[in-house]
Amino acid sequence: MLLHTPRRYEELAPVIDQFGQEQNLSANGIYRLKTRVLTEGLNKLALRWKGSKKINLYSSLPNSDANPLEIAVAFSPRSYLCYQTALFWNELTEQVPHTFYIATERSGTSYKSAAPESFDEFELRDAFVKLPKEHPNVASFGEYRFVFLARAYTGNAGVESRLIPFKQVKVQIRITGLERTLLDCISAPENAGGIANAVDAMRRAADRIEIGTLIELYTKLHFKYPHWQRVGLLLDRLVSPTYAEKWKSHFGIPKHKFYLAKGYKLGWEFDQLWGVYYPKGLFR
């Protein structure tokens, strides 16, 4: 059985069942056929798992020839690539991905934006003094990592379908577009490789950002915290004062002191206009 593109057991089993039925095999015969195909006819990819999640992938190719992007796509047809992975394919970094962020939206659940009055300054500071938590579900394959994220329902806002080449193979993927990638990385820079990467991405995107799309997407994403202040600061410093003014006219005047990233430390600089603390020297 030739299968160059990795596939999950859940995809292979019905195909083998149908073939067995067409050959008039008994239930026991189909079971033996399935076992033989999966153990002798196909190679089970050598994935190492951390956390409770575990998905088996099969291919005709040896592990050394497996394409990491095809592996990332094979885990779930409903998922999409995002964060640091999406930076590369949106031309916002030159770093070729070795970590693939794979997101799946929870059906019908979404965050509700907290009202400004519900934010307590001390609670905000406490939340952003802490360092980001490690992701609980991660798979490794050679030098590559696959990070699995369960995200709030947005109707896959800002997600696009593309056919892209990677390691001599064209792969059909679902991935966040330019504006969605920027908003994701600014709201969670720890998933972008750090705040410096998120800032650099905004700088690289300066002449391609559609401010109307950015505003529309931000509204759809229902962020818990006022990340719009972060976006406004970066638009002001790196993109365009005109865009920053349009952003501010839509979201209003900041009512809270906020932070550009987690891991806040004394000595960070403060932008009075946007009410955001940021690491000293970040914009030099």
C-alpha positions in Angstrom: 0.0 0.0 0.0 1.6 3.3 -1.2 0.9 6.3 1.1 3.4 9.0 0.8 1.3 11.6 2.7 1.0 10.8 6.4 -2.5 9.8 7.5 -4.2 9.1 10.8 -5.6 5.7 11.7 -9.1 7.1 11.7 -8.7 7.9 8.0 -7.1 4.6 7.0 -9.4 2.2 8.8 -12.5 2.9 6.8 -10.6 2.6 3.5 -9.2 -0.8 4.5 -12.7 -1.9 5.7 -14.2 -1.0 2.4 -11.5 -2.8 0.5 -12.1 -5.9 2.6 -15.8 -5.8 2.0 -15.3 -5.5 -1.7 -13.1 -8.6 -1.6 -15.8 -10.4 0.4 -13.6 -10.9 3.4 -15.0 -11.9 6.8 -14.9 -9.6 9.7 -12.0 -11.5 11.0 -10.3 -11.4 7.6 -10.7 -7.6 7.5 -9.2 -7.3 11.0 -6.2 -9.4 9.9 -5.8 -7.3 6.8 -5.9 -4.1 8.7 -3.3 -5.3 11.2 -1.0 -6.5 8.4 -1.3 -3.2 6.5 -0.6 -1.1 9.6 2.3 -3.2 10.9 3.9 -4.4 7.7 2.7 -2.4 4.7 3.0 1.1 6.3 5.5 2.8 8.6 4.3 4.3 11.8 5.9 7.7 12.3 8.2 7.9 15.3 6.4 10.7 17.2 7.4 11.4 20.8 4.5 12.8 22.9 4.3 15.0 25.9 0.9 15.3 27.5 -2.3 13.3 27.2 -2.8 13.8 23.4 -1.6 11.0 21.2 -2.2 10.6 17.5 -0.7 7.8 15.3 0.3 8.7 11.8 1.2 6.2 9.0 3.1 6.5 5.7 4.8 4.4 3.1 7.9 6.6 3.5 10.7 6.0 6.0 10.9 8.5 8.9 13.9 10.1 7.3 11.8 11.1 4.3 8.7 12.4 6.1 7.9 16.0 5.4 7.2 17.9 8.7 4.7 20.2 7.1 2.7 17.3 5.8 2.9 15.8 9.3 1.5 19.1 10.8 -1.4 19.1 8.4 -2.2 15.4 8.9 -3.0 15.7 12.6 -6.4 17.2 12.0 -8.2 18.4 8.9 -10.1 21.1 11.0 -6.9 22.6 12.4 -4.9 25.5 11.1 -1.3 26.7 11.5 -0.7 29.9 13.4 1.7 32.0 15.6 5.4 31.6 14.9 4.7 29.0 12.1 2.5 31.5 10.3 5.1 34.3 10.5 7.3 32.5 7.9 4.6 31.8 5.3 3.3 35.4 5.7 6.8 36.6 5.0 7.1 38.2 8.4 10.3 36.3 9.4 13.2 34.6 7.6 13.3 31.8 10.3 12.2 28.5 8.7 9.8 26.8 11.1 11.0 24.1 13.4 8.0 24.4 15.7 4.6 24.0 14.2 1.7 25.6 16.1 -1.5 23.7 15.3 -4.8 25.2 16.5 -8.2 23.7 16.6 -11.2 25.8 17.6 -13.6 24.6 20.2 -17.1 24.2 18.7 -19.4 27.0 19.5 -17.4 28.5 22.4 -15.9 32.0 22.4 -14.4 34.4 24.8 -16.5 37.3 25.9 -14.5 40.5 26.2 -14.3 41.7 29.7 -15.8 45.1 30.4 -13.2 47.7 31.3 -14.6 48.1 34.8 -14.0 44.4 35.5 -10.2 44.8 35.3 -8.3 45.4 38.5 -4.9 47.0 38.0 -3.3 44.7 40.6 -4.8 41.6 39.0 -3.6 42.7 35.6 -0.1 43.3 36.9 -0.1 39.9 38.7 -1.2 38.1 35.6 1.6 39.7 33.4 4.4 39.5 35.9 4.2 35.7 35.6 6.1 33.9 32.9 4.0 32.1 30.3 3.1 28.5 31.1 4.4 25.6 29.0 2.1 24.0 26.5 0.7 20.7 27.8 0.4 18.8 24.5 3.5 18.7 22.3 4.8 16.1 19.9 8.4 15.8 18.6 9.7 14.3 15.4 13.4 14.5 15.0 14.3 18.2 15.1 10.7 19.4 14.8 8.1 20.1 17.4 4.3 20.2 17.0 2.4 22.3 19.6 -1.3 21.6 19.8 -3.7 24.4 20.9 -7.4 24.5 21.7 -8.7 27.9 20.8 -11.9 29.7 21.4 -14.5 29.6 18.6 -14.2 32.5 16.0 -15.5 30.8 12.9 -11.8 30.5 11.8 -11.6 34.3 11.4 -8.7 35.3 9.3 -7.8 31.7 8.3 -6.8 31.0 4.7 -6.3 28.0 2.5 -3.0 27.9 0.6 -0.9 25.5 -1.5 2.7 26.1 -0.6 6.0 24.4 -1.4 8.1 23.0 1.5 11.1 20.6 1.1 10.4 19.9 -2.6 6.7 19.1 -1.9 3.6 21.2 -2.4 1.3 21.0 0.6 -2.3 22.2 0.9 -2.5 24.0 4.3 -4.9 26.1 6.4 -3.1 29.0 8.0 -3.7 32.4 9.5 -3.4 35.3 7.1 -1.3 38.4 7.6 -3.5 40.5 9.9 -4.7 37.5 12.0 -1.1 36.3 12.4 0.0 39.8 13.7 -2.9 39.9 16.2 -2.1 36.4 17.4 1.6 37.1 17.9 1.0 40.5 19.6 -1.5 39.0 22.0 0.7 36.0 22.8 4.3 36.8 21.8 5.6 33.8 23.7 4.1 31.8 20.8 5.9 33.9 18.3 9.4 33.3 19.7 9.3 36.3 21.9 8.2 39.9 21.9 11.2 40.9 19.7 9.9 38.6 17.0 6.4 40.0 17.2 7.7 43.6 17.0 9.9 42.6 14.0 6.9 41.1 12.3 4.9 44.3 12.7 7.8 46.2 11.2 8.0 43.9 8.2 4.3 44.1 7.6 4.1 47.9 7.7 3.3 48.4 4.0 0.9 45.4 3.7 -1.4 45.9 6.7 -5.1 46.7 5.9 -6.2 48.7 8.9 -9.9 47.9 8.2 -9.2 44.2 8.2 -7.1 44.5 11.4 -10.0 46.3 13.2 -12.6 43.9 12.0 -10.6 40.8 13.0 -9.7 42.2 16.4 -13.4 42.7 17.1 -14.2 39.1 16.1 -11.5 37.6 18.3 -13.1 38.8 21.6 -9.8 39.1 23.5 -10.1 38.8 27.3 -7.5 41.5 28.0 -7.1 44.9 26.3 -4.5 43.8 23.7 -5.7 46.6 21.4 -3.5 48.9 23.5 -0.5 46.7 22.4 -1.5 46.9 18.8 -2.0 50.6 19.0 1.5 51.1 20.4 3.1 49.0 17.6 1.1 50.7 14.9 2.2 54.1 16.3 5.9 53.2 16.6 6.4 50.9 13.6 3.7 51.4 11.0 1.9 54.7 10.5 0.6 57.5 12.8 -2.5 57.6 10.5 -3.2 53.9 11.1 -2.6 54.4 14.8 -5.1 57.3 14.9 -7.7 55.2 13.1 -7.1 52.4 15.6 -7.5 54.8 18.5 -10.6 56.4 17.1 -12.2 53.0 17.0 -11.2 51.6 20.4 -11.0 54.9 22.4 -8.6 56.1 25.2 -6.8 53.4 27.2 -8.4 53.0 30.7 -5.7 50.6 32.1 -2.0 50.2 32.4 -1.2 47.2 30.3 1.9 45.2 29.3 3.4 44.3 26.0 4.3 40.8 27.1 4.3 38.5 30.1 7.3 38.6 32.4 6.9 42.3 33.3 9.9 43.7 35.3 10.6 46.9 37.1 12.5 49.1 34.8 10.3 48.6 31.7 9.5 51.8 29.9 5.9 53.2 29.8 4.1 54.7 26.8 1.7 57.2 28.2 -0.4 57.5 25.1 -1.2 53.8 24.8 -0.9 52.9 28.5 1.6 50.1 27.8 4.8 49.0 29.6 7.4 47.5 27.3 11.0 46.2 27.7 13.6 49.0 27.8 15.3 49.5 24.5 12.9 47.4 22.5 12.2 50.1 19.8 15.8 51.3 19.3 
